[in-house]
Amino acid sequence: MERNEDCFTLNTGARIPAVGLGTWQADGASCQAAVATALEAGYRHLDCAHLYGNENDVGQALSEALNGGVPGLKRDDLFVTSKLWCTTNAPKRIGRAVEISLKNLGLQYLDLYLMHWPVFSPLGDATDPPSHRTDELLKPPPRRMEAAWRAMEELVSKGLVRAIGLSNFNITQMEEILSYAKIVPAVNQVDLHY
């Protein structure tokens, strides 16, 4: 990954802004105001996730910004990331999950779509509200992660996402993905607190 002062260049050639607005724990009018203010201030990277339960709010702010709220702002100026939650990472659910995020955000494509955690849940589907319950999460059975990654790769070929990656994967889990990936993950986003 190449870096300049304001962006990193991904393995896809796309440039991801080095600083982005995280939308976790924001909702309703406060989320919409935060996104609008960030876009007006020059932020061009939005970090979203189905789990956050606020993609509709982000989408509302995006729509307003792109329709004159931020003069001259175009979709191509933005880098929007979202994440696939563990209850929807069965291969047959992944396409539906990204379609829901796209609809909620009011977008035709995502710049980056991440597998949110390297675990699976036997419960729920793409339309269920996300759950933080860790007791529902399982280590993926052999070959299930490969099937899920293949479904993620299909999203790129369908033009629904421009890059795919991981979130909260450790080195061993990343090595597993790399052992069969046709599309190398562009990112491993990790949660870090100081």
Summary of the structure (lengths in Angstrom):
residues: 194
radius of gyration: 16.2
end to end distance: 24.0
largest distance: 50.0
contacts: 598
relative contact order: 0.14
helix: 41%
strand: 17%
